[in-house]
Amino acid sequence: MNFTVVNHEIKVGRIKSAGVSSSALFLIGDANFLILTSILDTPPESLAAGPFVPLVFNVPGTPA
Amino acid sequence: MLRHVSIVNQINVISMGIDGVLQIGDSNMIASRNRDILVQREESFYLAQEGSFEKYVMFTDTEITIPTRQTSVRMHVVNTNPFVRVDRVEIISLLSSGIIHIGSTDYVFNNSRILQIRQFISEDPFEETPSERSLIP
C-alpha cells in the first residue's frame, strides 16, 4: 500500500508540559522509526509492613 | 526524504533527572535504557549494600516483548514548507529515558523499567489518624 502525506506549514505557539519521563519522547522535527517501551511495576508483594529489613528478593514478576 | 528544519525560539527545562536527554540538532540513532529500583520508606533509612537488579525477574526477563515493525505501507512524505516553528517550550521535569529532541532523527529506541517498593513501620499504614477522622462529617 502506498501512502502519501503532504505537510504544509507547521507552526506552534507555546507548549507547556509537566513532565517527560519513562521512555517518553518530545520531538520537534521528523522521525523515521520509534520504539518506546516502559514498565512500571508496583507488585502487591512490594508493600512491606513491620520492622525495616533489607529488600526482599525473588519477588514474582507480573504475568505476561 | 527531505527533512524539516526545526526552529524553537525559547526552551525552558526546570529539572533534568536520571537518564534525561535534551538534544538540540539532528541525530541518527538514539538508544536509551533506564533501570530503577525505587524504595520508599516511612522513615528515612538507608542500607548501603542492598538492592540488586539481577534478583528481580522484571529486570532479567527476556520474555517481555518489544514491539517490532509490522507494516506493508510505503509512506511518502512531501514537505512543502521546510520549517517547523515553535515559539516557546516549557517543561518542568525530564527523567527516566525521557528525551526532548529539537531536530530530526531516524531511529529512537527507549526502554525504561521501574520497580517500586514501599516499606512501612506501622502495621496498618492506611489506618486513619484521629485528626483525619475528625475531618469526615
N, CA and C atoms of all chains as a GROMACS GRO file, in nm:
protein
  603
    1MET      N    1   0.084  -0.120   0.000
    1MET     CA    2   0.000   0.000   0.000
    1MET      C    3   0.088   0.125   0.000
    2ASN      N    4   0.052   0.221  -0.081
    2ASN     CA    5   0.125   0.347  -0.084
    2ASN      C    6   0.045   0.455  -0.011
    3PHE      N    7   0.116   0.536   0.061
    3PHE     CA    8   0.052   0.637   0.146
    3PHE      C    9   0.131   0.767   0.132
    4THR      N   10   0.064   0.871   0.086
    4THR     CA   11   0.132   0.999   0.063
    4THR      C   12   0.082   1.103   0.161
    5VAL      N   13   0.175   1.172   0.225
    5VAL     CA   14   0.143   1.278   0.320
    5VAL      C   15   0.202   1.407   0.267
    6VAL      N   16   0.121   1.513   0.263
    6VAL     CA   17   0.172   1.644   0.224
    6VAL      C   18   0.164   1.736   0.345
    7ASN      N   19   0.280   1.779   0.394
    7ASN     CA   20   0.285   1.871   0.509
    7ASN      C   21   0.298   2.013   0.457
    8HIS      N   22   0.202   2.096   0.495
    8HIS     CA   23   0.214   2.238   0.463
    8HIS      C   24   0.279   2.306   0.584
    9GLU      N   25   0.240   2.426   0.617
    9GLU     CA   26   0.308   2.496   0.726
    9GLU      C   27   0.278   2.431   0.860
   10ILE      N   28   0.381   2.410   0.941
   10ILE     CA   29   0.364   2.357   1.077
   10ILE      C   30   0.419   2.462   1.172
   11LYS      N   31   0.330   2.523   1.248
   11LYS     CA   32   0.370   2.634   1.334
   11LYS      C   33   0.294   2.624   1.466
   12VAL      N   34   0.367   2.625   1.577
   12VAL     CA   35   0.306   2.609   1.709
   12VAL      C   36   0.347   2.727   1.796
   13GLY      N   37   0.255   2.777   1.878
   13GLY     CA   38   0.286   2.892   1.962
   13GLY      C   39   0.363   2.853   2.086
   14ARG      N   40   0.294   2.788   2.181
   14ARG     CA   41   0.356   2.762   2.311
   14ARG      C   42   0.319   2.623   2.359
   15ILE      N   43   0.415   2.550   2.409
   15ILE     CA   44   0.392   2.415   2.461
   15ILE      C   45   0.433   2.413   2.606
   16LYS      N   46   0.343   2.366   2.693
   16LYS     CA   47   0.376   2.351   2.835
   16LYS      C   48   0.356   2.206   2.873
   17SER      N   49   0.455   2.145   2.937
   17SER     CA   50   0.442   2.006   2.978
   17SER      C   51   0.497   1.990   3.119
   18ALA      N   52   0.425   1.915   3.203
   18ALA     CA   53   0.470   1.896   3.341
   18ALA      C   54   0.587   1.799   3.346
   19GLY      N   55   0.587   1.698   3.262
   19GLY     CA   56   0.696   1.602   3.270
   19GLY      C   57   0.712   1.519   3.146
   20VAL      N   58   0.836   1.487   3.115
   20VAL     CA   59   0.869   1.393   3.007
   20VAL      C   60   0.950   1.284   3.075
   21SER      N   61   0.890   1.165   3.094
   21SER     CA   62   0.962   1.062   3.168
   21SER      C   63   0.923   0.924   3.120
   22SER      N   64   0.991   0.823   3.171
   22SER     CA   65   0.962   0.683   3.140
   22SER      C   66   0.952   0.658   2.990
   23SER      N   67   1.064   0.678   2.923
   23SER     CA   68   1.076   0.649   2.780
   23SER      C   69   0.993   0.740   2.690
   24ALA      N   70   0.945   0.850   2.742
   24ALA     CA   71   0.868   0.940   2.656
   24ALA      C   72   0.962   1.020   2.565
   25LEU      N   73   0.910   1.057   2.451
   25LEU     CA   74   0.990   1.136   2.356
   25LEU      C   75   0.912   1.260   2.317
   26PHE      N   76   0.974   1.374   2.338
   26PHE     CA   77   0.915   1.503   2.299
   26PHE      C   78   0.996   1.549   2.178
   27LEU      N   79   0.935   1.541   2.062
   27LEU     CA   80   1.013   1.561   1.939
   27LEU      C   81   0.958   1.678   1.858
   28ILE      N   82   1.045   1.771   1.825
   28ILE     CA   83   1.010   1.878   1.733
   28ILE      C   84   1.095   1.852   1.608
   29GLY      N   85   1.036   1.791   1.510
   29GLY     CA   86   1.112   1.753   1.390
   29GLY      C   87   1.057   1.624   1.333
   30ASP      N   88   1.135   1.558   1.249
   30ASP     CA   89   1.092   1.436   1.182
   30ASP      C   90   1.155   1.314   1.246
   31ALA      N   91   1.088   1.200   1.227
   31ALA     CA   92   1.145   1.073   1.273
   31ALA      C   93   1.106   0.966   1.174
   32ASN      N   94   1.185   0.864   1.169
   32ASN     CA   95   1.154   0.754   1.080
   32ASN      C   96   1.092   0.637   1.155
   33PHE      N   97   1.158   0.596   1.263
   33PHE     CA   98   1.118   0.472   1.329
   33PHE      C   99   1.140   0.485   1.479
   34LEU      N  100   1.034   0.467   1.557
   34LEU     CA  101   1.044   0.485   1.702
   34LEU      C  102   0.996   0.360   1.775
   35ILE      N  103   1.072   0.315   1.872
   35ILE     CA  104   1.027   0.209   1.963
   35ILE      C  105   1.047   0.263   2.103
   36LEU      N  106   0.937   0.285   2.176
   36LEU     CA  107   0.946   0.338   2.311
   36LEU      C  108   0.872   0.242   2.404
   37THR      N  109   0.941   0.183   2.498
   37THR     CA  110   0.874   0.092   2.591
   37THR      C  111   0.905   0.131   2.734
   38SER      N  112   0.808   0.108   2.821
   38SER     CA  113   0.826   0.142   2.962
   38SER      C  114   0.747   0.044   3.047
   39ILE      N  115   0.806  -0.001   3.157
   39ILE     CA  116   0.734  -0.086   3.253
   39ILE      C  117   0.753  -0.023   3.389
   40LEU      N  118   0.641  -0.001   3.459
   40LEU     CA  119   0.649   0.044   3.598
   40LEU      C  120   0.573  -0.059   3.680
   41ASP      N  121   0.642  -0.127   3.770
   41ASP     CA  122   0.582  -0.237   3.843
   41ASP      C  123   0.577  -0.203   3.991
   42THR      N  124   0.457  -0.210   4.048
   42THR     CA  125   0.442  -0.200   4.193
   42THR      C  126   0.362  -0.321   4.236
   43PRO      N  127   0.427  -0.438   4.245
   43PRO     CA  128   0.350  -0.558   4.278
   43PRO      C  129   0.299  -0.552   4.422
   44PRO      N  130   0.190  -0.624   4.454
   44PRO     CA  131   0.137  -0.623   4.591
   44PRO      C  132   0.241  -0.668   4.691
   45GLU      N  133   0.331  -0.757   4.647
   45GLU     CA  134   0.434  -0.808   4.737
   45GLU      C  135   0.532  -0.699   4.777
   46SER      N  136   0.530  -0.589   4.703
   46SER     CA  137   0.629  -0.485   4.731
   46SER      C  138   0.589  -0.401   4.852
   47LEU      N  139   0.465  -0.422   4.900
   47LEU     CA  140   0.422  -0.344   5.016
   47LEU      C  141   0.457  -0.422   5.142
   48ALA      N  142   0.557  -0.377   5.214
   48ALA     CA  143   0.604  -0.450   5.330
   48ALA      C  144   0.577  -0.368   5.456
   49ALA      N  145   0.519  -0.432   5.558
   49ALA     CA  146   0.495  -0.364   5.684
   49ALA      C  147   0.580  -0.429   5.792
   50GLY      N  148   0.598  -0.360   5.902
   50GLY     CA  149   0.677  -0.416   6.011
   50GLY      C  150   0.814  -0.355   6.016
   51PRO      N  151   0.903  -0.413   6.099
   51PRO     CA  152   1.035  -0.353   6.114
   51PRO      C  153   1.112  -0.354   5.982
   52PHE      N  154   1.197  -0.257   5.963
   52PHE     CA  155   1.271  -0.248   5.837
   52PHE      C  156   1.369  -0.362   5.823
   53VAL      N  157   1.365  -0.425   5.707
   53VAL     CA  158   1.460  -0.532   5.675
   53VAL      C  159   1.517  -0.500   5.539
   54PRO      N  160   1.631  -0.560   5.504
   54PRO     CA  161   1.681  -0.539   5.368
   54PRO      C  162   1.579  -0.585   5.264
   55LEU      N  163   1.593  -0.540   5.144
   55LEU     CA  164   1.494  -0.567   5.039
   55LEU      C  165   1.472  -0.716   5.022
   56VAL      N  166   1.347  -0.755   5.002
   56VAL     CA  167   1.311  -0.895   4.981
   56VAL      C  168   1.336  -0.928   4.835
   57PHE      N  169   1.409  -1.034   4.811
   57PHE     CA  170   1.440  -1.071   4.673
   57PHE      C  171   1.342  -1.175   4.623
   58ASN      N  172   1.357  -1.211   4.495
   58ASN     CA  173   1.272  -1.310   4.429
   58ASN      C  174   1.123  -1.273   4.435
   59VAL      N  175   1.096  -1.146   4.416
   59VAL     CA  176   0.957  -1.103   4.407
   59VAL      C  177   0.903  -1.153   4.274
   60PRO      N  178   0.788  -1.222   4.272
   60PRO     CA  179   0.738  -1.276   4.145
   60PRO      C  180   0.708  -1.164   4.046
   61GLY      N  181   0.732  -1.191   3.921
   61GLY     CA  182   0.707  -1.091   3.817
   61GLY      C  183   0.560  -1.086   3.781
   62THR      N  184   0.524  -0.985   3.706
   62THR     CA  185   0.386  -0.973   3.660
   62THR      C  186   0.362  -1.074   3.549
   63PRO      N  187   0.252  -1.151   3.554
   63PRO     CA  188   0.227  -1.250   3.448
   63PRO      C  189   0.214  -1.183   3.313
   64ALA      N  190   0.265  -1.249   3.210
   64ALA     CA  191   0.262  -1.191   3.076
   64ALA      C  192   0.119  -1.188   3.022
   65MET      N  193   1.444   1.130   0.210
   65MET     CA  194   1.332   1.218   0.248
   65MET      C  195   1.388   1.354   0.289
   66LEU      N  196   1.330   1.459   0.234
   66LEU     CA  197   1.370   1.594   0.273
   66LEU      C  198   1.316   1.622   0.413
   67ARG      N  199   1.405   1.661   0.502
   67ARG     CA  200   1.364   1.675   0.641
   67ARG      C  201   1.338   1.819   0.676
   68HIS      N  202   1.261   1.834   0.784
   68HIS     CA  203   1.232   1.968   0.833
   68HIS      C  204   1.353   2.027   0.905
   69VAL      N  205   1.355   2.158   0.909
   69VAL     CA  206   1.448   2.232   0.995
   69VAL      C  207   1.363   2.285   1.110
   70SER      N  208   1.401   2.250   1.234
   70SER     CA  209   1.320   2.289   1.350
   70SER      C  210   1.369   2.421   1.406
   71ILE      N  211   1.276   2.511   1.430
   71ILE     CA  212   1.310   2.642   1.486
   71ILE      C  213   1.233   2.660   1.616
   72VAL      N  214   1.306   2.670   1.727
   72VAL     CA  215   1.243   2.694   1.856
   72VAL      C  216   1.302   2.822   1.912
   73ASN      N  217   1.215   2.915   1.945
   73ASN     CA  218   1.260   3.046   1.992
   73ASN      C  219   1.319   3.038   2.132
   74GLN      N  220   1.245   2.972   2.220
   74GLN     CA  221   1.289   2.966   2.360
   74GLN      C  222   1.251   2.833   2.421
   75ILE      N  223   1.344   2.772   2.497
   75ILE     CA  224   1.312   2.647   2.566
   75ILE      C  225   1.351   2.661   2.711
   76ASN      N  226   1.265   2.608   2.798
   76ASN     CA  227   1.284   2.623   2.941
   76ASN      C  228   1.260   2.488   3.009
   77VAL      N  229   1.368   2.426   3.057
   77VAL     CA  230   1.356   2.299   3.129
   77VAL      C  231   1.398   2.324   3.273
   78ILE      N  232   1.310   2.294   3.368
   78ILE     CA  233   1.340   2.326   3.508
   78ILE      C  234   1.426   2.218   3.571
   79SER      N  235   1.394   2.090   3.549
   79SER     CA  236   1.469   1.985   3.618
   79SER      C  237   1.500   1.869   3.523
   80MET      N  238   1.626   1.827   3.524
   80MET     CA  239   1.665   1.708   3.447
   80MET      C  240   1.718   1.604   3.544
   81GLY      N  241   1.659   1.484   3.540
   81GLY     CA  242   1.699   1.379   3.634
   81GLY      C  243   1.777   1.270   3.565
   82ILE      N  244   1.769   1.149   3.622
   82ILE     CA  245   1.848   1.036   3.574
   82ILE      C  246   1.807   1.000   3.431
   83ASP      N  247   1.901   0.993   3.342
   83ASP     CA  248   1.880   0.949   3.205
   83ASP      C  249   1.787   1.041   3.125
   84GLY      N  250   1.781   1.165   3.160
   84GLY     CA  251   1.709   1.261   3.078
   84GLY      C  252   1.802   1.315   2.971
   85VAL      N  253   1.750   1.336   2.850
   85VAL     CA  254   1.833   1.386   2.741
   85VAL      C  255   1.765   1.506   2.676
   86LEU      N  256   1.840   1.614   2.660
   86LEU     CA  257   1.792   1.728   2.582
   86LEU      C  258   1.883   1.740   2.462
   87GLN      N  259   1.830   1.706   2.346
   87GLN     CA  260   1.913   1.703   2.225
   87GLN      C  261   1.871   1.818   2.134
   88ILE      N  262   1.967   1.903   2.099
   88ILE     CA  263   1.940   2.011   2.006
   88ILE      C  264   2.023   1.983   1.881
   89GLY      N  265   1.957   1.964   1.771
   89GLY     CA  266   2.026   1.928   1.647
   89GLY      C  267   1.981   1.791   1.600
   90ASP      N  268   2.011   1.757   1.477
   90ASP     CA  269   1.969   1.630   1.420
   90ASP      C  270   2.048   1.515   1.481
   91SER      N  271   1.988   1.397   1.477
   91SER     CA  272   2.059   1.278   1.522
   91SER      C  273   2.020   1.163   1.430
   92ASN      N  274   2.098   1.059   1.435
   92ASN     CA  275   2.069   0.944   1.350
   92ASN      C  276   2.004   0.832   1.430
   93MET      N  277   2.064   0.801   1.546
   93MET     CA  278   2.010   0.692   1.627
   93MET      C  279   2.026   0.723   1.774
   94ILE      N  280   1.921   0.697   1.851
   94ILE     CA  281   1.926   0.714   1.996
   94ILE      C  282   1.880   0.583   2.059
   95ALA      N  283   1.958   0.527   2.149
   95ALA     CA  284   1.917   0.409   2.224
   95ALA      C  285   1.937   0.440   2.372
   96SER      N  286   1.826   0.454   2.443
   96SER     CA  287   1.832   0.498   2.582
   96SER      C  288   1.770   0.391   2.670
   97ARG      N  289   1.844   0.347   2.771
   97ARG     CA  290   1.797   0.239   2.857
   97ARG      C  291   1.802   0.287   3.001
   98ASN      N  292   1.699   0.255   3.078
   98ASN     CA  293   1.694   0.303   3.214
   98ASN      C  294   1.637   0.195   3.306
   99ARG      N  295   1.705   0.168   3.417
   99ARG     CA  296   1.658   0.069   3.515
   99ARG      C  297   1.657   0.134   3.653
  100ASP      N  298   1.543   0.128   3.721
  100ASP     CA  299   1.533   0.191   3.854
  100ASP      C  300   1.472   0.095   3.954
  101ILE      N  301   1.522   0.097   4.077
  101ILE     CA  302   1.451   0.037   4.191
  101ILE      C  303   1.422   0.153   4.286
  102LEU      N  304   1.294   0.178   4.308
  102LEU     CA  305   1.255   0.286   4.398
  102LEU      C  306   1.215   0.224   4.531
  103VAL      N  307   1.275   0.268   4.638
  103VAL     CA  308   1.237   0.220   4.771
  103VAL      C  309   1.187   0.339   4.851
  104GLN      N  310   1.061   0.330   4.890
  104GLN     CA  311   1.002   0.439   4.968
  104GLN      C  312   0.975   0.386   5.108
  105ARG      N  313   1.033   0.450   5.209
  105ARG     CA  314   1.017   0.403   5.346
  105ARG      C  315   0.952   0.511   5.431
  106GLU      N  316   0.876   0.461   5.528
  106GLU     CA  317   0.803   0.555   5.614
  106GLU      C  318   0.900   0.644   5.690
  107GLU      N  319   1.011   0.585   5.732
  107GLU     CA  320   1.116   0.664   5.798
  107GLU      C  321   1.240   0.657   5.711
  108SER      N  322   1.315   0.760   5.712
  108SER     CA  323   1.437   0.762   5.632
  108SER      C  324   1.537   0.660   5.687
  109PHE      N  325   1.573   0.563   5.604
  109PHE     CA  326   1.656   0.450   5.650
  109PHE      C  327   1.727   0.396   5.528
  110TYR      N  328   1.858   0.388   5.532
  110TYR     CA  329   1.933   0.351   5.412
  110TYR      C  330   2.038   0.247   5.445
  111LEU      N  331   2.030   0.133   5.377
  111LEU     CA  332   2.132   0.029   5.389
  111LEU      C  333   2.214   0.034   5.261
  112ALA      N  334   2.339   0.065   5.272
  112ALA     CA  335   2.419   0.092   5.151
  112ALA      C  336   2.435  -0.031   5.063
  113GLN      N  337   2.434  -0.152   5.120
  113GLN     CA  338   2.468  -0.271   5.043
  113GLN      C  339   2.351  -0.339   4.973
  114GLU      N  340   2.230  -0.295   4.999
  114GLU     CA  341   2.115  -0.370   4.946
  114GLU      C  342   2.082  -0.326   4.803
  115GLY      N  343   2.000  -0.407   4.740
  115GLY     CA  344   1.949  -0.372   4.606
  115GLY      C  345   2.035  -0.432   4.498
  116SER      N  346   1.974  -0.520   4.416
  116SER     CA  347   2.047  -0.586   4.309
  116SER      C  348   1.949  -0.612   4.196
  117PHE      N  349   1.980  -0.561   4.078
  117PHE     CA  350   1.888  -0.575   3.965
  117PHE      C  351   1.868  -0.721   3.926
  118GLU      N  352   1.974  -0.803   3.939
  118GLU     CA  353   1.967  -0.943   3.894
  118GLU      C  354   1.866  -1.023   3.975
  119LYS      N  355   1.836  -0.977   4.097
  119LYS     CA  356   1.750  -1.056   4.184
  119LYS      C  357   1.602  -1.038   4.151
  120TYR      N  358   1.569  -0.946   4.064
  120TYR     CA  359   1.428  -0.922   4.030
  120TYR      C  360   1.399  -0.969   3.889
  121VAL      N  361   1.292  -1.046   3.877
  121VAL     CA  362   1.254  -1.106   3.748
  121VAL      C  363   1.231  -0.997   3.643
  122MET      N  364   1.172  -0.888   3.689
  122MET     CA  365   1.137  -0.782   3.595
  122MET      C  366   1.257  -0.729   3.516
  123PHE      N  367   1.374  -0.729   3.578
  123PHE     CA  368   1.492  -0.673   3.511
  123PHE      C  369   1.567  -0.777   3.427
  124THR      N  370   1.541  -0.906   3.457
  124THR     CA  371   1.617  -1.010   3.387
  124THR      C  372   1.534  -1.083   3.282
  125ASP      N  373   1.402  -1.066   3.287
  125ASP     CA  374   1.313  -1.139   3.198
  125ASP      C  375   1.336  -1.100   3.052
  126THR      N  376   1.354  -1.200   2.970
  126THR     CA  377   1.371  -1.172   2.827
  126THR      C  378   1.243  -1.199   2.749
  127GLU      N  379   1.139  -1.244   2.820
  127GLU     CA  380   1.012  -1.277   2.754
  127GLU      C  381   0.930  -1.151   2.724
  128ILE      N  382   0.958  -1.044   2.797
  128ILE     CA  383   0.879  -0.922   2.778
  128ILE      C  384   0.906  -0.872   2.637
  129THR      N  385   0.801  -0.866   2.559
  129THR     CA  386   0.820  -0.837   2.416
  129THR      C  387   0.838  -0.689   2.392
  130ILE      N  388   0.913  -0.660   2.291
  130ILE     CA  389   0.933  -0.523   2.245
  130ILE      C  390   0.873  -0.517   2.106
  131PRO      N  391   0.786  -0.421   2.080
  131PRO     CA  392   0.717  -0.418   1.951
  131PRO      C  393   0.813  -0.408   1.833
  132THR      N  394   0.778  -0.476   1.728
  132THR     CA  395   0.860  -0.468   1.606
  132THR      C  396   0.775  -0.410   1.495
  133ARG      N  397   0.841  -0.369   1.389
  133ARG     CA  398   0.770  -0.306   1.278
  133ARG      C  399   0.695  -0.412   1.198
  134GLN      N  400   0.566  -0.392   1.183
  134GLN     CA  401   0.485  -0.485   1.104
  134GLN      C  402   0.397  -0.403   1.011
  135THR      N  403   0.448  -0.368   0.898
  135THR     CA  404   0.366  -0.290   0.807
  135THR      C  405   0.410  -0.314   0.663
  136SER      N  406   0.313  -0.308   0.576
  136SER     CA  407   0.344  -0.316   0.435
  136SER      C  408   0.316  -0.182   0.368
  137VAL      N  409   0.295  -0.078   0.453
  137VAL     CA  410   0.262   0.054   0.398
  137VAL      C  411   0.390   0.125   0.355
  138ARG      N  412   0.389   0.176   0.236
  138ARG     CA  413   0.502   0.252   0.186
  138ARG      C  414   0.464   0.400   0.200
  139MET      N  415   0.532   0.470   0.287
  139MET     CA  416   0.492   0.607   0.318
  139MET      C  417   0.581   0.706   0.243
  140HIS      N  418   0.517   0.802   0.179
  140HIS     CA  419   0.588   0.904   0.105
  140HIS      C  420   0.547   1.039   0.161
  141VAL      N  421   0.644   1.117   0.209
  141VAL     CA  422   0.613   1.245   0.273
  141VAL      C  423   0.662   1.359   0.186
  142VAL      N  424   0.576   1.456   0.162
  142VAL     CA  425   0.614   1.577   0.087
  142VAL      C  426   0.604   1.695   0.182
  143ASN      N  427   0.716   1.762   0.207
  143ASN     CA  428   0.717   1.878   0.295
  143ASN      C  429   0.723   2.004   0.208
  144THR      N  430   0.610   2.070   0.195
  144THR     CA  431   0.609   2.190   0.112
  144THR      C  432   0.676   2.307   0.183
  145ASN      N  433   0.674   2.306   0.317
  145ASN     CA  434   0.742   2.409   0.395
  145ASN      C  435   0.853   2.341   0.474
  146PRO      N  436   0.977   2.381   0.457
  146PRO     CA  437   1.087   2.307   0.521
  146PRO      C  438   1.105   2.337   0.670
  147PHE      N  439   1.020   2.421   0.727
  147PHE     CA  440   1.041   2.460   0.868
  147PHE      C  441   0.931   2.410   0.960
  148VAL      N  442   0.968   2.373   1.082
  148VAL     CA  443   0.872   2.352   1.192
  148VAL      C  444   0.903   2.459   1.293
  149ARG      N  445   0.808   2.545   1.319
  149ARG     CA  446   0.836   2.656   1.411
  149ARG      C  447   0.757   2.638   1.540
  150VAL      N  448   0.827   2.654   1.652
  150VAL     CA  449   0.763   2.656   1.784
  150VAL      C  450   0.817   2.777   1.856
  151ASP      N  451   0.728   2.856   1.910
  151ASP     CA  452   0.774   2.979   1.974
  151ASP      C  453   0.840   2.950   2.109
  152ARG      N  454   0.768   2.874   2.193
  152ARG     CA  455   0.818   2.858   2.330
  152ARG      C  456   0.782   2.720   2.384
  153VAL      N  457   0.878   2.656   2.452
  153VAL     CA  458   0.854   2.524   2.513
  153VAL      C  459   0.889   2.534   2.660
  154GLU      N  460   0.797   2.490   2.746
  154GLU     CA  461   0.823   2.487   2.890
  154GLU      C  462   0.802   2.346   2.941
  155ILE      N  463   0.907   2.287   2.996
  155ILE     CA  464   0.900   2.151   3.050
  155ILE      C  465   0.945   2.157   3.194
  156ILE      N  466   0.870   2.096   3.284
  156ILE     CA  467   0.910   2.102   3.425
  156ILE      C  468   1.014   1.995   3.456
  157SER      N  469   0.986   1.870   3.420
  157SER     CA  470   1.085   1.768   3.456
  157SER      C  471   1.111   1.672   3.340
  158LEU      N  472   1.231   1.619   3.340
  158LEU     CA  473   1.279   1.533   3.232
  158LEU      C  474   1.361   1.422   3.297
  159LEU      N  475   1.311   1.297   3.293
  159LEU     CA  476   1.386   1.189   3.358
  159LEU      C  477   1.347   1.051   3.305
  160SER      N  478   1.419   0.948   3.348
  160SER     CA  479   1.391   0.808   3.315
  160SER      C  480   1.374   0.785   3.165
  161SER      N  481   1.480   0.803   3.090
  161SER     CA  482   1.479   0.782   2.945
  161SER      C  483   1.386   0.878   2.872
  162GLY      N  484   1.347   0.985   2.934
  162GLY     CA  485   1.269   1.087   2.865
  162GLY      C  486   1.362   1.172   2.779
  163ILE      N  487   1.319   1.202   2.657
  163ILE     CA  488   1.405   1.276   2.566
  163ILE      C  489   1.329   1.395   2.509
  164ILE      N  490   1.395   1.510   2.509
  164ILE     CA  491   1.346   1.624   2.433
  164ILE      C  492   1.439   1.639   2.315
  165HIS      N  493   1.384   1.637   2.197
  165HIS     CA  494   1.467   1.637   2.077
  165HIS      C  495   1.419   1.748   1.984
  166ILE      N  496   1.506   1.844   1.961
  166ILE     CA  497   1.473   1.951   1.867
  166ILE      C  498   1.556   1.926   1.744
  167GLY      N  499   1.492   1.883   1.638
  167GLY     CA  500   1.564   1.842   1.517
  167GLY      C  501   1.512   1.707   1.473
  168SER      N  502   1.562   1.660   1.363
  168SER     CA  503   1.513   1.535   1.307
  168SER      C  504   1.599   1.418   1.352
  169THR      N  505   1.538   1.302   1.349
  169THR     CA  506   1.609   1.181   1.386
  169THR      C  507   1.562   1.067   1.296
  170ASP      N  508   1.639   0.961   1.295
  170ASP     CA  509   1.599   0.847   1.214
  170ASP      C  510   1.537   0.739   1.301
  171TYR      N  511   1.607   0.697   1.406
  171TYR     CA  512   1.566   0.582   1.484
  171TYR      C  513   1.585   0.608   1.632
  172VAL      N  514   1.481   0.582   1.710
  172VAL     CA  515   1.489   0.600   1.855
  172VAL      C  516   1.442   0.472   1.923
  173PHE      N  517   1.520   0.425   2.016
  173PHE     CA  518   1.480   0.310   2.097
  173PHE      C  519   1.497   0.348   2.244
  174ASN      N  520   1.385   0.364   2.313
  174ASN     CA  521   1.388   0.397   2.456
  174ASN      C  522   1.330   0.281   2.533
  175ASN      N  523   1.394   0.247   2.644
  175ASN     CA  524   1.346   0.134   2.723
  175ASN      C  525   1.364   0.169   2.870
  176SER      N  526   1.255   0.163   2.945
  176SER     CA  527   1.259   0.201   3.085
  176SER      C  528   1.188   0.095   3.169
  177ARG      N  529   1.251   0.050   3.277
  177ARG     CA  530   1.186  -0.045   3.368
  177ARG      C  531   1.206   0.005   3.510
  178ILE      N  532   1.094   0.022   3.581
  178ILE     CA  533   1.098   0.080   3.714
  178ILE      C  534   1.024  -0.011   3.810
  179LEU      N  535   1.088  -0.046   3.921
  179LEU     CA  536   1.024  -0.127   4.024
  179LEU      C  537   1.010  -0.042   4.149
  180GLN      N  538   0.890  -0.038   4.202
  180GLN     CA  539   0.864   0.045   4.319
  180GLN      C  540   0.836  -0.045   4.440
  181ILE      N  541   0.902  -0.016   4.552
  181ILE     CA  542   0.884  -0.094   4.674
  181ILE      C  543   0.853   0.004   4.786
  182ARG      N  544   0.753  -0.031   4.866
  182ARG     CA  545   0.718   0.057   4.979
  182ARG      C  546   0.734  -0.020   5.110
  183GLN      N  547   0.791   0.042   5.208
  183GLN     CA  548   0.806  -0.022   5.339
  183GLN      C  549   0.755   0.071   5.448
  184PHE      N  550   0.673   0.011   5.536
  184PHE     CA  551   0.614   0.090   5.646
  184PHE      C  552   0.655   0.030   5.780
  185ILE      N  553   0.658   0.115   5.881
  185ILE     CA  554   0.683   0.064   6.016
  185ILE      C  555   0.553   0.017   6.077
  186SER      N  556   0.448   0.097   6.059
  186SER     CA  557   0.321   0.067   6.125
  186SER      C  558   0.257  -0.056   6.062
  187GLU      N  559   0.180  -0.127   6.142
  187GLU     CA  560   0.114  -0.249   6.094
  187GLU      C  561   0.013  -0.216   5.985
  188ASP      N  562  -0.066  -0.112   6.008
  188ASP     CA  563  -0.165  -0.073   5.908
  188ASP      C  564  -0.138   0.072   5.867
  189PRO      N  565  -0.060   0.089   5.761
  189PRO     CA  566  -0.020   0.226   5.725
  189PRO      C  567  -0.135   0.312   5.676
  190PHE      N  568  -0.247   0.248   5.639
  190PHE     CA  569  -0.358   0.325   5.583
  190PHE      C  570  -0.467   0.352   5.686
  191GLU      N  571  -0.437   0.320   5.813
  191GLU     CA  572  -0.534   0.348   5.917
  191GLU      C  573  -0.544   0.499   5.937
  192GLU      N  574  -0.666   0.546   5.954
  192GLU     CA  575  -0.684   0.691   5.969
  192GLU      C  576  -0.637   0.734   6.108
  193THR      N  577  -0.572   0.846   6.113
  193THR     CA  578  -0.533   0.902   6.242
  193THR      C  579  -0.654   0.977   6.297
  194PRO      N  580  -0.660   0.996   6.429
  194PRO     CA  581  -0.777   1.066   6.487
  194PRO      C  582  -0.801   1.202   6.424
  195SER      N  583  -0.697   1.274   6.390
  195SER     CA  584  -0.717   1.407   6.332
  195SER      C  585  -0.780   1.399   6.194
  196GLU      N  586  -0.744   1.295   6.118
  196GLU     CA  587  -0.804   1.279   5.984
  196GLU      C  588  -0.951   1.239   5.997
  197ARG      N  589  -0.978   1.157   6.099
  197ARG     CA  590  -1.114   1.107   6.115
  197ARG      C  591  -1.208   1.223   6.149
  198SER      N  592  -1.158   1.319   6.226
  198SER     CA  593  -1.244   1.430   6.266
  198SER      C  594  -1.284   1.518   6.150
  199LEU      N  595  -1.209   1.506   6.037
  199LEU     CA  596  -1.243   1.588   5.922
  199LEU      C  597  -1.363   1.532   5.846
  200ILE      N  598  -1.390   1.401   5.869
  200ILE     CA  599  -1.501   1.338   5.796
  200ILE      C  600  -1.630   1.368   5.870
  201PRO      N  601  -1.729   1.426   5.804
  201PRO     CA  602  -1.854   1.463   5.874
  201PRO      C  603  -1.935   1.339   5.916
   0.00000   0.00000   0.00000
